[in-house]
Amino acid sequence: MNITSGKNIYFLSDFHLGAPNAAASLQREKRIVQFLDSVKNNAAQIFIVGDMFDFWFEYKHVVPRGYVRLLGKLAELTDAGVIIHFFVGNHDMWMRNYFQMELNIQVYYEPVYFEFNGKKFLVGHGDGQGPGDYGYKFLKKVFRNPVCQWMFGVLPPSFGLGVANYFSKMSKEAAAKTDKDFLGEDKEFLIIYSKEILQKEYIDYFIFGHRHLPIDITLNENSHYINLGEWINYDSYAVFDGEITTLKYFNK
């Protein structure tokens, strides 16, 4: 797929709306909407690469309260013809069809290959990829299991969402201990994963979220690994202008 001259493709992730409290989440949501407003006229496509929410579960007739500013803005963009892709993260993996039916947004559950202007991208949230973290990989299979999702869905929403939000907070606090520092190429699990892919096939850009640290490194003379960071501390994103992909910061 080729993008029109003057149009860009934007990648951003890890908003964690709902955390750490309603007031801080609202300010972050308004900032994200401001960013989307700033790019809507030259955006060909927008990739939101997971963890939009700190927790999300779609019951049959109920979705979590709030986030109307962002959801309304996404609907406005897709109505205007902007293609939006959403990759579920470890905090919002319980997606069903709400985004597809209400917002006309394609939802992905695993990393996906794309090609734009002859450049090959591998895009995904990044959770459960690469070596190690076997405990989470097991839990991910459990959480994605339709039977387990049905069992959680029979709980009253007020109780189920309260329990889930508690464990979501505990997970984020545990991850925060390693989110602040770059561990080195030999210890960053998504870089290891990207290099393993490169041994089998050529990729121009590996685009991931999940790690919460903005990272842009060269894997070889042509391939780049970009981690998109998050919008709690960094307001970071990446933009592909038809030739190169650059890691940037909004209003920084």
N, C-alpha and C positions, 0 to 999 in steps of 0.2 A: 504494500500500500504506500502510495506517495502522498505527502501532505502538501497543500497549496503554499506557494511562496508567501511569506509574511505571516503564516500560521505556525503555532508551536504546539508541542505536546507537553503537558505538565504531569509531574509525579509528586505525590505527597502522601504522608501516612501518619499514623499514631497520634490522633487527636485526643483520645481517651476522654471524650466528653462524659460528664458526670462525676469526674474526679478532679480534685479531692473533695470538692463540695459544690453546691449549686451555684454560688456566686462566682467562684473562679472559673467554673465550666462555662457559665454564660459569657463572661468576658472573652474566653478563648473562642467560643462559638462565633461571637461577633467579629473577632479578628479573622477567623477563617472565612467568614462570609465576605468580609472586606477584601481579602485576597482574591476570592473567586470573582468578585465584582471587577477587580483590577485587571483580570486576565480574560474575561468573558468575550471580549471583542476579537482577540487574536488566538483563542484556544480552539484547535481542531479536535483534540481529545484530552481528557483528563483521567488520570489513573489515581485512584485512592487505594493505597496498598495496605489496608488492614487496620484494625483497632481504631476505627472511627469512634466507637463508644467504649467506655470502660467495661460495660456489660450490655449485651443485647440478646433478647430471646423473643422469638415470634410465636406467641400462642395462636390458636386458630383464628380468634377474633380480637386479639389484644396485642398491641405492641407497647414498648416502654414509653412512658410519658416524657414529653419535652423534645428538645432539639428541632423545634418547628422552623426556626430561622434557617438552619442549615438545610434541612430537608426541602423546605420551600425553594431555596436558592438552587439546589440540585435539580428540582423539577423545572424551574425556570430555564436552566441551562439546557437540559435535554429537550425541552419544548422548542428552544431556539436552534436546535440542530447540533449541539455539542455532544459528542459521544463520550460517555462516562463509563469507566470500568471500575468495579469494586472487587477487591480481594479480601476474603474474610480473614481475620486475624485470630489469635488465640483468645482475645477478649470478646469477639463478636462472631464466633464460628457458628452460632445457632441461627443462621439466616435460613429463611425458606423462600418465599416468592414475593415478599412485600416490595423490595426494591425493584424487581422486574416489573411487577404489575402497576405499582403506583408511581414510580419514578422513571421507568424505562431505562434502568441501569442493569447492565450485564454483571452477574455475580460469579466469581471463580473461587474454587476451594483449594486449588493447588497451583504451583507456578506454571505460567503459560508463556509460550514463545510468540513474539510478534516481530514483524519486519516493516520498517518505515524507511523510505528513501534508500533502500539497499543496506540499511543498518539492522542487524539482528539483535533483538532484546530478549532477555529472559527476566520476567517480572513475577514476583511473588511476595507474600508477607515475610516468609523466611522461618517461621516457627516449625520446629521438627525437622529441619534440613541439616545436612552435614553430620559429623560424628558426635557421639555422646548423647546426653540428655535422654536416656532411655526411659526414665520414669515419665517424663512429659509425653514422649512418643506413644507410650502405652495409654496414658490418660486421653490423648488426642483421639485415639481409635475408639475409646469408650465414649467420649463426648460426642463423636460424630455418628455413633451407632444409632440408627432410627429407633430402636426399642428403648434405649436409655433416654433419648430425647422425648419420646412419648411419655415415659414414666415421670420425667421432670415436668412435662406439660400438664399433667393431671393435677399438679399442686396449684393451689390458689395463687394467682399472680403476685399478690402482696407478700406472701410468704416466700415463694420461690425466688422472686427478684431480690428480696432482702438477704436470703442465704447466699445467692450467687454474687451479689455485690460485696458481701463480706469476704468471700474467698478471692474475688477479683482484686480487692484491696491488698490482701495478704500476698498474692502472687506478685503484684507490682512492687510492693515494698521489698520483697526478696530479690527481684531482678534489679532494683535500683542500686544494689551494692556493686554490681559490675557494669552498669550502664555508663558510668562517667568517664572511664578510661579506655583507650585503645589498647588491646591486649597483645598486639603484634600479629603479623600475618600468619604465623605458625600456630596461633591459638584462637584466632577469630573463626568460629565455626562456619560462618557463611562465606568467608574468603576461602577456606579449605574446600567447601562444597563447590564454589565457583571454579576453583582450579581443577577439581576432579572432572567437572563438566568440560572444561577446556581441553582436557586430554582426549576427549572423544569427539568434540565438534567445536566449531568456531562460533563465538558469541562476541558481539561488539560491546554490549552493555549488560551487566547484571544489575538489576534494580530491585532492592529489597527494603523492607521496613524492619519492625520488630526489635532491632538492636538499640534504638533510641539514641544512637550517637551518629551525627553526620560524618560520613566517611566517603572519600573519593580517592581511590588509589588505582594505579596502573598495574594490571596483572601481567601484561606483556606489551609489546610495542603497539598493539591495536586494541586490546581488550581492557575495559574498565569495570571496576566494582564500585557501585554507589549505594551507600545506605542513606536513607532519606531522613534519619533523625526523628524528631518529634516536635509537637507544637505546644508543649508545656514550657520548655526552656529555650528552644532554638528557633521555632517558626521556619524550619528549613524545608526546602523542596528542590526538585530537579526540573530542568527544562531542556527539551530537545528542539532545536531550531531548524531542523532539517539536515544539519551537517554534524553538529556535536551536541553532547549532553553535558550540562553544567550544573553543579550543586550551588544553590543560592539560598539567601535568607530574606524573608519578607520584612521590610521596614527596619532593617538592622544597619 
